[in-house]
Amino acid sequence: MVEYGRYSNELYELQASRWLWKKVKPHPPPSGLPPCPRLGHSFSLYGNKCYLFGGLANESEDSNNNVPRYLNDFYELE
């Protein structure tokens, strides 16, 4: 789903038979914090698990001020 370059930590599922997007809430990781808002990441589904790697986050707390931070973190989500 294209968010027009906006940093996001929302997750959507495409229901291909109806071409509808459904917002989903994955279970948080058993330890640590959930993924921060990001763009340009890799996201794969294998079996019942989702894998999220890297991307780009905004280092600034002001969303109007973009200070890019490159990520190399990895998450396994269910």
Backbone as a chain_set.jsonl record, in Angstrom:
{"seq": "MVEYGRYSNELYELQASRWLWKKVKPHPPPSGLPPCPRLGHSFSLYGNKCYLFGGLANESEDSNNNVPRYLNDFYELE", "coords": {"N": [[0.846, -1.167, 0.0], [0.688, 2.121, -0.925], [1.839, 4.914, 0.712], [2.552, 7.423, 0.021], [5.223, 8.214, 0.636], [5.208, 8.543, 3.374], [6.192, 8.027, 6.74], [5.372, 5.098, 8.464], [3.836, 2.834, 10.791], [1.771, 1.193, 10.425], [-0.097, -1.706, 9.433], [-1.303, -3.438, 6.674], [-3.465, -5.737, 5.011], [-3.905, -7.151, 1.857], [-6.853, -8.123, 0.438], [-7.065, -10.015, -2.04], [-9.018, -11.223, -3.679], [-11.143, -9.491, -3.587], [-9.979, -7.053, -3.927], [-9.496, -5.303, -1.771], [-8.206, -3.415, 0.943], [-7.301, -4.334, 4.199], [-6.926, -3.308, 7.489], [-4.628, -4.594, 9.783], [-3.635, -5.906, 13.003], [-0.709, -6.912, 14.195], [0.608, -9.307, 16.574], [2.499, -8.022, 19.275], [6.135, -8.096, 19.494], [7.585, -10.694, 21.563], [9.57, -9.815, 23.289], [11.097, -6.673, 23.883], [10.633, -3.613, 21.945], [7.928, -2.721, 19.674], [8.177, -2.481, 16.023], [9.411, 0.648, 14.784], [7.853, 3.52, 13.137], [8.339, 3.52, 9.599], [9.758, 3.533, 6.257], [10.447, 2.129, 3.0], [11.298, -0.483, 3.589], [11.909, -4.083, 3.831], [9.527, -6.641, 3.598], [8.246, -9.725, 4.31], [6.193, -12.621, 3.957], [5.948, -15.772, 5.355], [4.655, -18.841, 5.757], [2.903, -18.711, 8.746], [4.071, -16.449, 9.681], [5.467, -13.14, 9.676], [8.102, -11.254, 8.304], [10.175, -8.554, 8.905], [12.462, -6.203, 7.74], [14.875, -3.699, 8.131], [14.937, -0.477, 6.473], [13.927, 2.972, 6.462], [13.873, 5.515, 8.832], [12.565, 8.389, 10.626], [14.645, 10.44, 12.319], [14.094, 12.739, 13.688], [11.837, 14.128, 16.097], [9.919, 15.822, 15.28], [7.58, 15.674, 12.851], [7.555, 17.23, 10.577], [10.15, 17.84, 10.075], [12.567, 16.258, 8.464], [14.9, 13.964, 9.309], [16.83, 11.651, 8.199], [17.23, 8.234, 9.199], [18.935, 5.337, 8.786], [17.909, 1.994, 8.952], [18.743, -1.242, 10.251], [17.441, -3.268, 11.452], [15.66, -6.261, 12.519], [12.623, -8.007, 12.516], [10.414, -10.533, 13.649], [7.176, -11.272, 13.171], [3.92, -12.29, 14.295]], "CA": [[0.0, 0.0, 0.0], [1.504, 3.324, -1.043], [1.473, 5.965, 1.663], [3.121, 8.657, -0.501], [6.457, 8.567, 1.314], [4.962, 8.819, 4.792], [6.656, 7.017, 7.685], [4.189, 4.469, 9.049], [3.973, 1.518, 11.404], [0.503, 0.509, 10.209], [0.027, -2.914, 8.623], [-2.517, -3.739, 5.926], [-3.511, -6.989, 4.254], [-4.695, -7.041, 0.635], [-7.763, -9.225, 0.141], [-6.93, -9.965, -3.492], [-10.241, -11.622, -4.382], [-12.045, -8.331, -3.628], [-9.127, -5.881, -4.087], [-9.724, -4.425, -0.632], [-7.175, -3.399, 1.97], [-7.812, -4.509, 5.559], [-5.911, -2.986, 8.49], [-4.435, -5.692, 10.734], [-2.785, -5.614, 14.158], [0.083, -8.086, 14.564], [0.977, -9.441, 17.982], [3.799, -7.382, 19.516], [7.222, -9.044, 19.766], [7.571, -11.145, 22.954], [10.484, -8.981, 24.074], [11.505, -5.475, 23.169], [9.634, -2.695, 21.434], [7.467, -3.0, 18.312], [8.895, -1.701, 15.009], [9.108, 2.074, 14.684], [7.379, 3.905, 11.805], [9.418, 3.444, 8.619], [9.435, 3.33, 4.848], [11.539, 1.523, 2.25], [11.734, -1.708, 4.255], [11.541, -5.371, 3.238], [8.501, -7.316, 4.391], [7.933, -11.01, 3.682], [5.309, -13.539, 4.663], [6.305, -17.172, 5.162], [3.82, -19.584, 6.692], [2.078, -17.823, 9.572], [4.924, -15.406, 10.251], [5.895, -12.03, 8.838], [9.468, -10.838, 8.581], [10.388, -7.152, 8.582], [13.879, -5.863, 7.834], [15.456, -2.429, 7.717], [14.151, 0.653, 6.009], [14.351, 4.331, 6.765], [13.039, 6.152, 9.856], [12.83, 9.805, 10.848], [15.335, 10.646, 13.598], [13.501, 13.905, 14.339], [10.515, 13.927, 16.693], [9.027, 16.707, 14.533], [7.308, 14.998, 11.579], [7.806, 18.161, 9.477], [11.596, 17.94, 9.918], [13.029, 14.922, 8.11], [16.297, 13.627, 9.575], [16.793, 10.215, 7.919], [18.033, 7.261, 9.958], [18.879, 4.038, 8.123], [17.682, 0.909, 9.9], [19.144, -2.598, 9.866], [16.828, -4.146, 12.446], [14.908, -7.403, 11.996], [11.504, -8.418, 13.368], [9.572, -11.669, 13.275], [5.848, -10.962, 13.698], [2.904, -13.33, 14.084]], "C": [[0.893, 1.232, 0.0], [0.971, 4.393, -0.104], [2.105, 7.288, 1.256], [4.322, 9.138, 0.297], [6.322, 8.887, 2.784], [5.53, 7.689, 5.636], [5.433, 6.425, 8.378], [4.563, 3.168, 9.734], [2.64, 0.777, 11.349], [0.73, -0.676, 9.281], [-1.321, -3.208, 7.982], [-2.356, -5.054, 5.178], [-4.383, -6.754, 3.028], [-5.544, -8.29, 0.482], [-7.926, -9.239, -1.374], [-8.21, -10.332, -4.231], [-11.222, -10.457, -4.518], [-11.297, -7.018, -3.842], [-9.431, -4.828, -3.024], [-8.567, -4.535, 0.345], [-7.836, -3.482, 3.331], [-6.675, -4.203, 6.528], [-5.84, -4.126, 9.496], [-3.514, -5.238, 11.863], [-2.006, -6.871, 14.514], [0.324, -8.123, 16.069], [2.326, -8.76, 18.187], [4.883, -8.432, 19.755], [7.209, -9.44, 21.243], [8.519, -10.35, 23.852], [10.886, -7.779, 23.231], [10.326, -4.661, 22.675], [9.142, -3.124, 20.057], [8.249, -2.149, 17.313], [8.458, -0.234, 15.009], [8.531, 2.373, 13.299], [8.551, 3.993, 10.837], [8.867, 3.413, 7.212], [10.634, 2.673, 4.188], [12.091, 0.245, 2.843], [11.404, -2.94, 3.41], [10.565, -6.055, 4.169], [8.105, -8.578, 3.65], [7.032, -11.829, 4.578], [5.742, -14.953, 4.324], [5.55, -17.978, 6.206], [2.908, -18.626, 7.429], [2.874, -16.676, 10.176], [5.287, -14.365, 9.2], [7.292, -11.618, 9.274], [9.669, -9.424, 8.045], [11.867, -6.838, 8.763], [14.116, -4.442, 7.337], [14.471, -1.341, 7.341], [14.76, 1.971, 6.44], [13.366, 4.922, 7.765], [13.411, 7.628, 9.947], [13.417, 9.976, 12.241], [14.721, 11.797, 14.393], [12.141, 13.553, 14.94], [9.475, 14.825, 16.037], [8.812, 16.098, 13.149], [7.518, 15.91, 10.374], [9.293, 18.329, 9.189], [12.142, 16.538, 9.676], [14.531, 14.785, 8.337], [16.401, 12.115, 9.395], [17.729, 9.399, 8.807], [17.849, 5.911, 9.276], [18.812, 2.931, 9.167], [18.24, -0.402, 9.361], [18.601, -3.598, 10.883], [15.977, -5.225, 11.771], [13.836, -7.787, 13.004], [10.826, -9.644, 12.775], [8.23, -11.44, 13.955], [4.888, -12.102, 13.404], [1.551, -12.701, 13.915]], "O": [[1.769, 1.359, 0.855], [-0.213, 4.727, -0.133], [2.187, 8.198, 2.081], [4.434, 10.325, 0.604], [7.24, 9.45, 3.381], [5.37, 6.518, 5.291], [4.557, 7.162, 8.829], [5.492, 2.48, 9.314], [2.403, -0.15, 12.124], [1.634, -0.658, 8.446], [-2.352, -3.225, 8.655], [-1.257, -5.427, 4.768], [-5.483, -6.214, 3.146], [-5.013, -9.398, 0.406], [-8.801, -8.571, -1.926], [-8.463, -9.8, -5.312], [-12.034, -10.428, -5.443], [-11.929, -5.965, -3.93], [-9.6, -3.645, -3.319], [-8.015, -5.616, 0.55], [-8.817, -2.786, 3.594], [-5.588, -4.767, 6.411], [-6.867, -4.576, 10.005], [-2.721, -4.31, 11.702], [-2.575, -7.807, 15.077], [0.251, -7.098, 16.747], [3.215, -8.907, 17.349], [4.575, -9.547, 20.176], [6.862, -8.621, 22.094], [8.28, -10.234, 25.054], [10.999, -7.873, 22.009], [9.17, -4.981, 22.952], [9.861, -3.82, 19.34], [8.916, -1.194, 17.71], [7.284, 0.077, 15.209], [8.698, 1.572, 12.379], [9.626, 4.476, 11.194], [7.661, 3.282, 7.002], [11.725, 2.662, 4.757], [13.256, -0.079, 2.617], [10.706, -2.844, 2.401], [10.749, -6.052, 5.386], [7.676, -8.518, 2.498], [7.1, -11.74, 5.804], [5.887, -15.301, 3.152], [5.779, -17.816, 7.405], [2.217, -17.818, 6.809], [2.395, -16.004, 11.089], [5.398, -14.661, 8.01], [7.618, -11.633, 10.461], [9.372, -9.136, 6.886], [12.458, -7.156, 9.795], [13.631, -4.039, 6.28], [13.339, -1.294, 7.822], [15.951, 2.063, 6.74], [12.154, 4.838, 7.566], [14.434, 8.06, 9.416], [12.752, 9.686, 13.235], [14.814, 11.83, 15.62], [11.385, 12.774, 14.361], [8.276, 14.615, 16.218], [9.751, 16.012, 12.358], [7.647, 15.418, 9.253], [9.66, 18.903, 8.164], [12.172, 15.719, 10.594], [15.332, 15.411, 7.643], [16.098, 11.363, 10.322], [18.847, 9.808, 9.119], [16.732, 5.399, 9.198], [19.565, 2.933, 10.142], [18.213, -0.643, 8.154], [19.212, -4.634, 11.144], [15.623, -5.107, 10.598], [14.104, -7.881, 14.201], [10.685, -9.771, 11.558], [8.154, -11.415, 15.183], [5.019, -12.795, 12.395], [0.561, -13.408, 13.726]]}, "num_chains": 1, "name": "protein.A"}
